[in-house]
Amino acid sequence: MIRQKIKALIYLTLLLFWLLTAGTACAGVNHNRVVALTVEGPIVPVTASYIQRGIKLAENEGIACIIKLDTPGGLYSSTQQIVGYILNAGVPVIVYVSPQGGWAGSAGTFITIAAHYAVMAPGSRIGAAHPVSTTGQTEQSVSDVSSQKITEDAAAWVRSLAQLRGRNVQAAELAVRESKSYSDQEALKIKLIDARARTMDELLKDLNGKELTIRDGRIIILTTDNADLFPVAMNLREKILTAISNPEVAYLLFTLGMIGLIAEIYHPGAVFPGLVGVLGLLLGLYGLGTLDAYWVGIMLLVLAFGLFTAEAFVTSHGVIGAGGAVSFVMGSVLLFSGSGTGFAISPWLIAVTTAFFMALVGLLLLAVVKGQKRHIITGTEGIIGQTAVARSPLNPAGIVIFSGGLWNAVSEEGAVDEGEEVVISSVKGLKLTVKKKNNS
């Protein structure tokens, strides 16, 4: 009898433990948590990747997703990806144009209209979504037929999104065709958005009880009153790529790369400037490529790099360097002029960068000239018999490195390969006569 009671007590304990575990699991699934993403700055590929990750997390947790949006616009291709993620999400996606004074410009307009529920903070605005060419040309530079096709496609897309979400189709189309912009109050009045909210808490209270239809036709009733926010920040990789994808950061990285490589060329063997230059150049090219920078602008910057480098090898009395400065400024101005993204480099940043660039190149050139003059002043006795290294093949003329400076040289004993050591036999002005070291 006692044994039966013990068994019954054990079974009852196990049953209570199972019910408690199941109840806790159910509570975890139905817990009122909302995934919160924050998108600030241009819409670029990493932004689309971040939003996709956040929506997938919300789907796995069985909760809603809020995107706090503040953007001047961005890439059309990335915008299409983000809108696709929202339309096909298995949970309601709410776009909240925030903070107060925020902006859902251009690409942000499409994203906001595509949301299951669209909200704006006081002082924010939406619109100015007139399309541009996705091939790196502005509307004014492409043919009228191509321009019309782009506009018609974007207008049809925004009409489709507005119809799907039951929003003001005409107002949405005007934002595309005429770059019309609306304040938060105007957008609410004409039913382009669903609500206004000063804070996230106010938004969650407003969402409570709302019925939203997702991709498969299911109606989700939100229970967000006193819900816990689950903020999802960008990971380290996404933060780095986002920073690099900033137009001005990409421009500065590219410029830094050019400076590093020029410093290495002017003073071979320094190593560190070369490593920094290669890294900066690659990161800058990645950022500019991500932002669809105008190829003409990039080519002009590369030309400037070539001219600044040539200044160290050709005596032009500053003419080549001046040409490099002009090419650098023109490339900087044109870098995003035809990208169709609305990005631009600040004129002040261009001016400061150009001045710094020219000053640094001038100092490097001065160091090279001083190095050459210093050896001449000491007299030929201090130079003749010294060892130099061929910077380029001598056949018979070329460039050698001597005491950290670049010298014009002529071989008196046939061709000399690059990197081969030579001995200085005579000096005439800034030109050296050399012979192979193993023959001296």
C-alpha positions as CSV (number, residue, x, y, z in Angstrom):
1,M,0.0,0.0,0.0
2,I,2.8,2.4,0.9
3,R,4.7,1.4,-2.2
4,Q,1.7,2.2,-4.4
5,K,1.3,5.6,-2.7
6,I,5.0,6.3,-3.4
7,K,4.6,5.4,-7.0
8,A,1.5,7.6,-7.3
9,L,3.4,10.5,-5.8
10,I,6.3,10.0,-8.2
11,Y,3.9,9.9,-11.2
12,L,2.1,13.0,-9.9
13,T,5.4,14.8,-9.5
14,L,6.5,13.9,-13.0
15,L,3.2,15.0,-14.4
16,L,3.4,18.3,-12.7
17,F,7.0,18.8,-13.9
18,W,5.9,18.0,-17.5
19,L,3.0,20.4,-17.3
20,L,5.2,23.1,-15.9
21,T,7.8,22.6,-18.6
22,A,5.2,22.6,-21.4
23,G,3.6,25.7,-19.9
24,T,6.9,27.5,-19.8
25,A,7.7,26.5,-23.4
26,C,4.3,27.8,-24.5
27,A,4.8,31.0,-22.6
28,G,8.1,31.4,-24.3
29,V,6.6,31.0,-27.8
30,N,3.7,33.4,-27.1
31,H,5.7,35.9,-25.2
32,N,4.9,39.4,-26.4
33,R,8.3,40.4,-27.7
34,V,8.9,42.5,-30.8
35,V,12.1,42.5,-32.8
36,A,13.4,46.0,-33.3
37,L,15.8,46.9,-36.1
38,T,17.4,50.3,-36.7
39,V,18.3,51.5,-40.2
40,E,20.1,54.9,-40.4
41,G,21.8,56.2,-43.5
42,P,21.9,55.2,-47.1
43,I,20.1,52.0,-48.3
44,V,23.0,49.7,-49.4
45,P,23.4,45.9,-49.8
46,V,24.5,45.4,-46.2
47,T,21.2,47.2,-45.1
48,A,19.2,44.6,-47.0
49,S,21.2,41.8,-45.5
50,Y,20.6,43.2,-42.0
51,I,16.9,43.5,-42.5
52,Q,16.6,40.0,-43.9
53,R,18.4,38.7,-40.8
54,G,16.0,40.6,-38.5
55,I,12.9,39.4,-40.3
56,K,14.1,35.8,-40.2
57,L,14.7,36.1,-36.5
58,A,11.2,37.5,-36.0
59,E,9.8,34.6,-38.0
60,N,11.7,32.0,-35.9
61,E,10.4,33.6,-32.7
62,G,6.9,34.0,-34.0
63,I,6.7,37.7,-33.2
64,A,6.4,41.0,-35.1
65,C,9.3,43.1,-36.5
66,I,9.7,46.9,-36.3
67,I,12.1,48.7,-38.5
68,K,13.1,52.2,-37.3
69,L,13.9,54.0,-40.5
70,D,15.8,57.2,-41.1
71,T,17.3,57.4,-44.6
72,P,17.8,59.9,-47.4
73,G,17.5,57.0,-50.0
74,G,19.9,54.6,-51.6
75,L,20.3,51.9,-54.2
76,Y,17.3,50.8,-56.2
77,S,18.5,47.2,-56.2
78,S,18.8,47.1,-52.4
79,T,15.4,48.7,-52.0
80,Q,13.9,46.0,-54.2
81,Q,15.4,43.3,-52.0
82,I,14.2,44.9,-48.8
83,V,10.6,45.4,-50.1
84,G,10.7,41.7,-51.2
85,Y,11.7,40.6,-47.7
86,I,8.8,42.7,-46.2
87,L,6.2,41.4,-48.6
88,N,7.2,37.8,-48.1
89,A,7.7,38.0,-44.3
90,G,5.9,35.4,-42.2
91,V,5.3,38.0,-39.5
92,P,3.9,41.6,-39.6
93,V,6.6,44.1,-40.4
94,I,6.1,47.7,-39.1
95,V,8.1,50.6,-40.5
96,Y,8.5,53.5,-38.1
97,V,10.1,56.6,-39.6
98,S,12.0,57.8,-36.5
99,P,13.4,59.7,-34.6
100,Q,11.5,63.0,-34.7
101,G,12.8,64.9,-37.7
102,G,13.7,61.6,-39.5
103,W,13.3,61.0,-43.2
104,A,12.0,58.3,-45.4
105,G,13.4,59.7,-48.6
106,S,13.5,58.1,-52.0
107,A,14.2,54.4,-51.3
108,G,12.7,54.9,-47.8
109,T,9.4,55.8,-49.4
110,F,9.0,52.4,-51.1
111,I,10.0,50.6,-47.9
112,T,7.5,52.5,-45.8
113,I,4.7,52.0,-48.2
114,A,5.4,48.3,-48.4
115,A,5.2,47.8,-44.6
116,H,2.2,46.0,-43.1
117,Y,1.8,49.0,-40.8
118,A,3.5,52.4,-41.5
119,V,4.1,55.0,-38.7
120,M,5.9,58.3,-38.7
121,A,7.3,60.4,-35.8
122,P,6.4,64.0,-35.5
123,G,8.5,66.3,-37.6
124,S,9.5,63.5,-40.0
125,R,8.8,63.4,-43.7
126,I,8.4,61.0,-46.6
127,G,8.7,61.2,-50.4
128,A,11.0,62.6,-53.1
129,A,11.2,59.2,-54.7
130,H,11.6,60.2,-58.3
131,P,13.6,57.4,-59.9
132,V,16.9,57.6,-61.7
133,S,18.8,55.2,-64.0
134,T,20.1,52.1,-62.4
135,T,23.0,52.0,-64.8
136,G,24.9,54.9,-63.4
137,Q,23.3,57.8,-65.3
138,T,21.0,60.5,-64.2
139,E,17.6,61.1,-65.7
140,Q,18.9,64.1,-67.6
141,S,21.7,62.2,-69.2
142,V,19.8,59.2,-70.6
143,S,17.5,59.2,-73.5
144,D,13.9,60.3,-73.1
145,V,12.7,56.8,-73.9
146,S,14.9,55.2,-71.2
147,S,14.0,57.9,-68.7
148,Q,10.3,57.3,-69.3
149,K,10.7,53.5,-68.9
150,I,12.4,53.9,-65.5
151,T,9.8,56.4,-64.3
152,E,6.9,54.2,-65.5
153,D,8.3,51.1,-63.9
154,A,8.8,52.8,-60.5
155,A,5.4,54.4,-60.6
156,A,3.8,51.1,-61.4
157,W,5.7,49.5,-58.5
158,V,4.7,52.1,-55.9
159,R,1.0,51.9,-57.1
160,S,1.1,48.2,-56.7
161,L,2.5,48.5,-53.1
162,A,0.0,51.2,-52.2
163,Q,-2.9,49.1,-53.5
164,L,-1.7,46.1,-51.7
165,R,-1.6,47.9,-48.3
166,G,-4.7,50.0,-48.9
167,R,-2.8,53.3,-49.0
168,N,-3.3,56.5,-51.1
169,V,-2.2,55.3,-54.6
170,Q,-2.3,58.8,-56.1
171,A,-0.2,60.4,-53.3
172,A,2.4,57.5,-53.6
173,E,2.6,58.0,-57.4
174,L,3.1,61.7,-57.1
175,A,6.1,61.0,-54.8
176,V,7.6,59.1,-57.7
177,R,6.6,61.1,-60.7
178,E,6.9,64.6,-59.2
179,S,9.2,64.0,-56.2
180,K,6.4,65.1,-54.0
181,S,7.2,65.1,-50.3
182,Y,4.8,64.9,-47.3
183,S,5.1,65.8,-43.6
184,D,4.0,63.2,-41.1
185,Q,0.7,65.0,-40.6
186,E,0.1,65.3,-44.3
187,A,0.9,61.7,-44.9
188,L,-1.5,60.6,-42.2
189,K,-4.3,62.9,-43.4
190,I,-4.1,61.5,-47.0
191,K,-3.8,57.9,-45.7
192,L,-0.3,57.3,-47.0
193,I,0.7,56.0,-43.6
194,D,-1.4,54.4,-40.8
195,A,-0.4,56.4,-37.7
196,R,1.9,58.8,-35.9
197,A,3.9,58.0,-32.7
198,R,6.3,60.1,-30.6
199,T,8.0,57.1,-29.0
200,M,8.3,53.4,-29.3
201,D,6.1,52.8,-26.3
202,E,3.4,54.9,-27.9
203,L,3.8,52.9,-31.1
204,L,3.5,49.6,-29.2
205,K,0.3,50.8,-27.5
206,D,-1.1,51.8,-30.9
207,L,-0.3,48.4,-32.4
208,N,-2.1,46.5,-29.7
209,G,-5.1,44.7,-31.1
210,K,-4.3,45.6,-34.7
211,E,-5.2,43.0,-37.3
212,L,-2.6,42.7,-40.1
213,T,-2.6,40.3,-43.0
214,I,0.7,38.6,-43.9
215,R,1.9,36.9,-47.1
216,D,-0.3,33.7,-46.9
217,G,-3.5,35.5,-46.2
218,R,-3.4,34.8,-42.4
219,I,-4.6,37.6,-40.2
220,I,-2.3,38.3,-37.2
221,I,-3.8,40.1,-34.2
222,L,-1.0,41.9,-32.4
223,T,-0.8,41.9,-28.6
224,T,1.9,44.5,-28.1
225,D,0.7,46.4,-25.0
226,N,3.5,46.2,-22.5
227,A,5.5,44.1,-24.9
228,D,9.2,43.6,-24.5
229,L,11.4,45.0,-27.2
230,F,14.1,42.7,-28.6
231,P,16.6,45.1,-30.2
232,V,18.8,43.5,-32.9
233,A,21.8,45.6,-33.7
234,M,24.1,45.2,-36.6
235,N,27.0,42.8,-36.0
236,L,30.6,43.8,-36.3
237,R,30.8,42.8,-40.0
238,E,27.7,44.7,-40.9
239,K,28.9,47.8,-39.0
240,I,32.2,47.8,-40.8
241,L,30.6,47.3,-44.2
242,T,28.0,50.0,-43.4
243,A,30.8,52.4,-42.5
244,I,32.7,51.6,-45.6
245,S,29.5,52.1,-47.7
246,N,29.2,55.7,-46.6
247,P,30.1,57.8,-49.6
248,E,32.5,60.1,-47.8
249,V,34.2,57.3,-45.9
250,A,34.7,55.3,-49.1
251,Y,36.1,58.4,-50.8
252,L,38.5,59.1,-47.9
253,L,39.7,55.4,-47.9
254,F,40.4,55.6,-51.6
255,T,42.3,58.8,-51.2
256,L,44.3,57.3,-48.2
257,G,45.2,54.4,-50.4
258,M,46.5,56.7,-53.1
259,I,48.6,58.6,-50.6
260,G,50.0,55.5,-49.1
261,L,51.1,54.0,-52.4
262,I,52.6,57.3,-53.6
263,A,54.6,57.6,-50.3
264,E,55.9,54.1,-50.9
265,I,56.8,54.8,-54.5
266,Y,58.6,58.1,-53.5
267,H,60.5,56.3,-50.6
268,P,60.8,52.6,-51.6
269,G,61.3,50.2,-48.7
270,A,59.2,52.0,-46.2
271,V,56.7,49.1,-46.4
272,F,54.1,50.5,-43.9
273,P,52.8,53.3,-46.2
274,G,52.5,50.7,-49.0
275,L,50.5,48.3,-46.8
276,V,48.2,51.0,-45.6
277,G,47.8,52.2,-49.2
278,V,46.9,48.8,-50.6
279,L,44.4,48.2,-47.8
280,G,42.8,51.7,-48.1
281,L,42.6,51.4,-51.8
282,L,40.9,48.0,-51.8
283,L,38.4,49.1,-49.1
284,G,37.7,52.3,-50.9
285,L,37.1,50.5,-54.2
286,Y,34.7,48.2,-52.4
287,G,32.7,51.1,-50.9
288,L,32.6,53.0,-54.2
289,G,31.6,49.9,-56.1
290,T,28.8,49.2,-53.6
291,L,27.5,52.7,-54.0
292,D,27.5,52.5,-57.8
293,A,30.1,55.3,-58.1
294,Y,30.3,56.9,-61.5
295,W,33.2,55.1,-63.4
296,V,34.3,58.4,-65.0
297,G,35.0,59.8,-61.5
298,I,37.0,56.7,-60.5
299,M,39.1,56.9,-63.7
300,L,39.9,60.5,-63.1
301,L,41.0,59.7,-59.5
302,V,43.2,56.9,-60.9
303,L,44.6,59.3,-63.5
304,A,45.5,61.7,-60.7
305,F,47.3,58.9,-58.9
306,G,49.3,58.2,-62.0
307,L,50.2,61.9,-62.6
308,F,51.3,62.4,-59.0
309,T,53.5,59.3,-59.3
310,A,55.0,60.5,-62.6
311,E,56.0,63.8,-60.9
312,A,58.7,61.9,-59.1
313,F,60.3,60.5,-62.2
314,V,59.8,63.3,-64.8
315,T,61.1,66.8,-64.5
316,S,58.1,68.9,-65.4
317,H,58.5,71.9,-63.0
318,G,55.2,71.1,-61.3
319,V,53.1,70.8,-64.6
320,I,52.4,67.1,-64.1
321,G,51.5,67.6,-60.4
322,A,49.1,70.5,-61.3
323,G,47.5,68.2,-63.9
324,G,47.1,65.6,-61.2
325,A,45.4,68.1,-58.9
326,V,42.9,69.1,-61.6
327,S,42.2,65.5,-62.3
328,F,41.7,64.7,-58.6
329,V,39.2,67.6,-58.1
330,M,37.2,66.7,-61.2
331,G,37.1,63.1,-60.3
332,S,35.9,63.9,-56.8
333,V,33.2,66.1,-58.1
334,L,32.0,63.6,-60.7
335,L,32.3,60.6,-58.4
336,F,28.6,60.4,-57.6
337,S,27.2,62.8,-60.2
338,G,25.9,60.1,-62.4
339,S,25.4,57.3,-59.9
340,G,21.7,57.9,-59.6
341,T,21.6,57.4,-55.9
342,G,21.5,61.0,-54.6
343,F,24.9,60.6,-52.9
344,A,27.4,63.4,-53.1
345,I,30.8,64.4,-51.6
346,S,30.9,67.6,-49.6
347,P,32.7,70.4,-51.5
348,W,34.5,71.3,-48.2
349,L,35.7,67.7,-47.9
350,I,37.0,67.8,-51.5
351,A,38.8,71.1,-50.9
352,V,40.4,69.9,-47.7
353,T,41.4,66.6,-49.2
354,T,42.9,68.1,-52.3
355,A,44.9,70.7,-50.2
356,F,46.2,67.9,-47.9
357,F,47.0,65.7,-50.9
358,M,49.0,68.5,-52.7
359,A,50.8,69.4,-49.5
360,L,51.9,65.9,-48.8
361,V,53.0,65.2,-52.4
362,G,54.9,68.5,-52.3
363,L,56.7,67.4,-49.1
364,L,57.5,64.1,-50.6
365,L,59.0,65.7,-53.7
366,L,60.9,68.2,-51.6
367,A,62.4,65.3,-49.6
368,V,63.5,63.6,-52.8
369,V,65.1,66.8,-54.2
370,K,66.8,67.5,-50.9
371,G,68.2,64.0,-50.8
372,Q,69.6,64.4,-54.3
373,K,71.1,67.9,-53.7
374,R,72.6,66.8,-50.4
375,H,74.8,64.3,-52.1
376,I,75.9,66.7,-54.8
377,I,76.9,69.3,-52.3
378,T,79.4,66.9,-50.6
379,G,81.3,66.6,-53.9
380,T,81.9,63.7,-56.2
381,E,84.5,62.2,-53.8
382,G,81.7,61.3,-51.4
383,I,79.6,59.6,-54.0
384,I,81.9,57.9,-56.4
385,G,82.4,54.3,-55.4
386,Q,79.2,54.1,-53.4
387,T,76.6,51.3,-54.1
388,A,73.2,52.0,-55.6
389,V,70.3,49.7,-56.6
390,A,68.6,49.7,-60.0
391,R,65.0,50.9,-59.5
392,S,64.3,50.1,-63.2
393,P,66.2,48.3,-65.8
394,L,69.2,50.3,-67.1
395,N,69.4,49.8,-70.9
396,P,71.6,51.8,-70.7
397,A,69.5,54.6,-69.0
398,G,67.1,54.2,-66.1
399,I,66.5,55.0,-62.4
400,V,68.5,53.9,-59.4
401,I,68.0,54.3,-55.7
402,F,70.9,55.9,-53.8
403,S,70.7,57.0,-50.1
404,G,66.9,57.0,-50.1
405,G,66.6,59.1,-53.3
406,L,65.8,58.4,-56.9
407,W,68.5,59.3,-59.4
408,N,68.7,59.2,-63.2
409,A,71.5,56.8,-64.2
410,V,73.4,55.5,-67.2
411,S,75.1,52.1,-67.3
412,E,78.6,52.2,-68.9
413,E,78.9,48.4,-69.1
414,G,75.7,47.2,-70.8
415,A,72.2,46.5,-69.5
416,V,71.5,46.2,-65.7
417,D,68.4,44.4,-64.4
418,E,66.0,45.9,-61.9
419,G,67.1,45.3,-58.3
420,E,70.7,44.7,-59.3
421,E,73.4,46.5,-57.3
422,V,75.6,48.9,-59.2
423,V,78.6,51.1,-58.3
424,I,78.7,54.8,-59.0
425,S,81.6,55.7,-61.2
426,S,80.9,59.4,-62.0
427,V,78.4,62.2,-61.4
428,K,77.3,64.9,-63.8
429,G,74.7,67.2,-62.4
430,L,71.8,65.0,-61.2
431,K,72.8,62.1,-63.4
432,L,75.0,59.2,-62.3
433,T,77.2,56.9,-64.4
434,V,77.3,53.4,-62.9
435,K,78.6,50.0,-63.6
436,K,77.7,46.6,-62.4
437,K,79.0,45.8,-58.9
438,N,80.4,42.4,-59.7
439,N,82.5,43.9,-62.4
440,S,84.0,46.7,-60.3
